[in-house]
Amino acid sequence: MKFLDQARVFIRSGAGGAGAVSFRREKFLEFGGPDGGDGGRGGDVWAEAVDGLNTLIDYRYQQHFHAKTGMHGMGRNRTGSKGADAVLKLPAGTQIFAEDNATLICDLTAKGQRFRLAKGGNGGFGNLHFTTATNRAPRRANPGQEGQEQTIWLRLKLIADAGLVGLPNAGKSTFLSVVTAARPKIADYPFTTLHPNLGVARAGGRECVLADIPGLIAGAHKGVGIGDRFLGHIERTNVLLHLVSAHNEDIAEAYQTVRGELAAYGHGLADKPELVALAQIDSVSEEESREKLVALAAACGKQVFALSAVTHNGLEPVMHAVFDTIETARREQQQAEERQAKKLPTEEI
């Protein structure tokens, strides 16, 4: 399945049905009076987060979604039926923006969450509504209200607990394929990964979702290489696992390049908890590996893990650190929400 994380869609809710002009006609009843029913409401346009989707590829081939018009009213005071709704089924993590692609309408972060994007028009009144003491036989009815229409942008930000970042060929895809059941494309040339990949890692009764994004190079925030358009997929993560390949001649420069791109992108990525690991240590000598570990620790100012996804060396300590960091972040978030819920509104005396 192809990956698509942004789509432009036109939506229109259904118009309301027209009211009916009708009069009661029965044998032996000379003046039956009006009995025109109201028109039905037009259908709404809804957005719904559903399970089993992780791309917006469906909206590449269909960009127009129209809800149905309400049925017209009928005689004998019969109200027209409501028009059918149009539902945009989206993966969790989809943000919906207005036509300017900047004004956020809603953010679907949980499966089952629904949001009404366009309300259907009301049905028109039948002639029964216009009966008065002086006008016993009105011959007018209202047309249905027009529906709403607008162009919206769908932007997907994957829901993941941890994000893998690094330069191209840093071993991110290999790491993902080893610790999860994901099968990303792996090759010995830059930019093998062209779109984000997700995988579920499990260890010791704990599990988390890992997101692997295409590698970053200097100037990515200006569009160099693949650019930074995929960094949005790790905005929701609790921790970043920064892999630096032992193949790099200048370890400090390789680390600072990626950190600089994260800071240039913004949106809080540079402030997220970060774990740093020297990857692909199986491809260099032990002495060179130790030297680069020291250099990387000096560049980042924190503990550095050493790992090899190919030989599975050092994977367990890294994954335990990832799980611990995620649990700490979740705990802090829960405590913040509880503190917010306990806050009472202050009253001025």
Secondary structure, DSSP 8 states (H G I E B T S, - for coil): -----EEEEEEE----------B--BTTBS---B----------EEEEEETT----THHHH--EEE-------BTTTB-------EEEEEETTEEEE-TTS-SEEEEE-STT-EEEEE--------GGGG--SS-SS-----------EEEEEEEE----SEEEE-STTSSHHHHHHHHSS------SSTT---S-EEEEEEETTEEEEEEE-----TTGGGT-TT-STTGGGGTT-SEEEEEEETT-S-HHHHHHHHHHHHHHH-TTGGGS-EEEEEE-GGGS-HHHHHHHHHHHHHHHTS-EEE-BTTTTBTHHHHHHHHHHHHHHHHHHHHHHHHHHHH-------
